Amino acid sequence: MADNTVTVVGNVTRDPELRFTPSGQANASFGLAVNRRWMNRQTNDWEEQTSFFDVVCWREMAENVSESITKGARVVVTGRLEQRSWDDKNTGEKRSKIEIVADEIAPSLRWATAQVTRNERRDGGSGGGAPRQASAASGAGNANDYNEEPF
């Protein structure tokens, strides 16, 4: 079974651009620069290489990213690689690119701090159904005692 999962850590190169499909689905895209640095054993000099990726995210994550992430922020992105092809309008040539379609995006806390604010579900979420109500018989220490979902 082939697995197409990638995790990259890098700096956002442009503010996320939020768009909506004709059906109303949110979509955000931004650039990510990933640096790799190593010591060249022959010259004893540090060498560096930078790779640039386009990151795409959908639905609630797209809206959260557009409100939370800005150019220069260091983020961790987990997702899958996906190739997209199209015909260039000007030249008529076939063009393609590989993007990271994000499953998760988070701030990197290596050299920064962050404050996380949990949002209410916008569309009812997936699975689960209605939240459980706390009851006296449910026992202490259960996350549902406070009508909350565990992280």
C-alpha positions as CSV (number, residue, x, y, z in Angstrom):
1,M,0.0,0.0,0.0
2,A,1.5,3.3,-1.0
3,D,1.5,6.1,1.6
4,N,1.6,9.7,0.5
5,T,2.1,11.6,3.7
6,V,4.5,14.5,4.2
7,T,5.3,16.7,7.2
8,V,7.3,19.9,6.6
9,V,8.3,22.8,8.9
10,G,9.0,26.1,7.3
11,N,8.3,29.8,7.1
12,V,5.2,31.2,5.4
13,T,6.3,33.2,2.3
14,R,3.0,35.0,1.6
15,D,-0.2,35.7,3.5
16,P,-2.9,33.0,3.0
17,E,-5.3,33.8,0.2
18,L,-8.8,32.8,1.1
19,R,-11.2,31.9,-1.7
20,F,-14.6,30.2,-2.0
21,T,-15.7,27.7,-4.6
22,P,-19.1,28.3,-6.4
23,S,-20.7,25.9,-3.9
24,G,-19.4,27.9,-0.9
25,Q,-16.4,25.7,0.2
26,A,-13.6,27.8,1.7
27,N,-10.1,27.3,0.2
28,A,-6.9,28.9,1.3
29,S,-3.4,28.7,-0.2
30,F,0.0,30.1,0.9
31,G,3.7,29.6,0.2
32,L,6.1,27.8,2.5
33,A,9.9,28.0,2.5
34,V,11.7,25.0,4.0
35,N,15.4,25.5,4.8
36,R,17.9,22.7,5.2
37,R,21.4,23.5,6.6
38,W,24.4,21.2,6.9
39,M,28.1,21.3,7.5
40,N,30.2,20.5,4.4
41,R,32.8,18.2,5.9
42,Q,35.3,19.0,3.1
43,T,35.2,22.8,3.4
44,N,34.0,23.1,7.0
45,D,31.5,25.7,5.8
46,W,27.8,25.7,6.5
47,E,25.7,25.2,3.4
48,E,22.0,25.9,3.0
49,Q,19.3,24.9,0.6
50,T,15.7,26.3,0.5
51,S,12.8,24.5,-1.1
52,F,9.5,26.3,-1.8
53,F,6.1,24.6,-1.6
54,D,2.5,25.8,-2.2
55,V,0.1,24.6,0.6
56,V,-3.6,24.3,0.1
57,C,-6.2,23.8,2.8
58,W,-10.0,23.5,2.8
59,R,-13.2,24.3,4.7
60,E,-12.9,25.4,8.4
61,M,-9.1,24.9,8.3
62,A,-8.9,27.4,5.4
63,E,-10.8,30.0,7.3
64,N,-8.8,29.4,10.5
65,V,-5.5,29.6,8.6
66,S,-6.5,32.9,6.9
67,E,-7.3,34.4,10.3
68,S,-4.2,33.0,12.1
69,I,-1.2,32.7,9.9
70,T,0.7,35.5,8.3
71,K,3.8,35.9,6.2
72,G,7.0,35.0,8.2
73,A,5.3,32.7,10.7
74,R,7.0,29.4,11.2
75,V,4.5,26.5,10.8
76,V,4.3,22.7,10.8
77,V,2.2,21.3,7.9
78,T,1.1,17.7,7.6
79,G,-0.7,16.5,4.5
80,R,-0.3,14.8,1.2
81,L,1.4,15.7,-2.1
82,E,-1.0,16.2,-5.0
83,Q,-0.2,17.1,-8.6
84,R,-2.5,19.5,-10.4
85,S,-2.5,20.1,-14.2
86,W,-4.0,22.7,-16.5
87,D,-3.6,24.4,-19.9
88,D,-1.8,27.7,-19.8
89,K,-4.2,30.4,-21.2
90,N,-1.5,32.4,-22.8
91,T,0.7,29.7,-24.4
92,G,-1.8,26.8,-24.6
93,E,1.0,24.6,-23.1
94,K,0.2,21.9,-20.5
95,R,1.3,23.0,-17.0
96,S,1.5,21.2,-13.7
97,K,2.6,21.7,-10.1
98,I,2.8,19.6,-7.0
99,E,1.1,21.1,-3.9
100,I,0.8,20.0,-0.3
101,V,-2.9,19.5,0.5
102,A,-2.9,20.0,4.3
103,D,-4.5,17.8,6.8
104,E,-3.1,19.8,9.8
105,I,-1.4,23.1,10.2
106,A,0.1,24.4,13.4
107,P,2.5,27.1,14.6
108,S,6.0,25.9,15.3
109,L,6.9,26.5,19.0
110,R,10.6,26.0,18.6
111,W,11.3,29.7,18.6
112,A,7.9,31.2,19.4
113,T,4.9,30.9,21.7
114,A,1.3,30.8,20.6
115,Q,-2.1,31.1,22.2
116,V,-4.7,28.7,20.9
117,T,-8.4,29.6,20.9
118,R,-10.8,26.8,20.2
119,N,-13.6,27.6,17.8
120,E,-17.1,26.3,17.9
121,R,-18.0,23.8,15.2
122,R,-19.4,25.7,12.2
123,D,-21.3,22.8,10.5
124,G,-22.0,20.3,13.2
125,G,-18.6,18.5,12.7
126,S,-18.2,14.9,11.8
127,G,-19.3,11.9,13.8
128,G,-20.4,12.2,17.4
129,G,-23.8,13.8,17.0
130,A,-25.1,16.0,19.9
131,P,-22.8,16.7,22.9
132,R,-23.4,14.6,26.0
133,Q,-24.9,16.4,28.9
134,A,-23.3,16.1,32.3
135,S,-25.1,14.1,34.9
136,A,-24.5,13.5,38.6
137,A,-23.9,9.8,37.9
138,S,-21.3,10.4,35.3
139,G,-18.4,10.5,37.8
140,A,-15.7,13.0,38.5
141,G,-12.8,13.6,36.2
142,N,-14.6,12.8,33.0
143,A,-14.2,15.5,30.3
144,N,-17.9,15.3,29.6
145,D,-18.7,16.4,33.1
146,Y,-18.3,19.9,31.9
147,N,-20.0,19.3,28.5
148,E,-16.6,19.5,26.8
149,E,-14.9,17.3,24.3
150,P,-11.4,16.1,25.0
151,F,-8.7,17.2,22.7
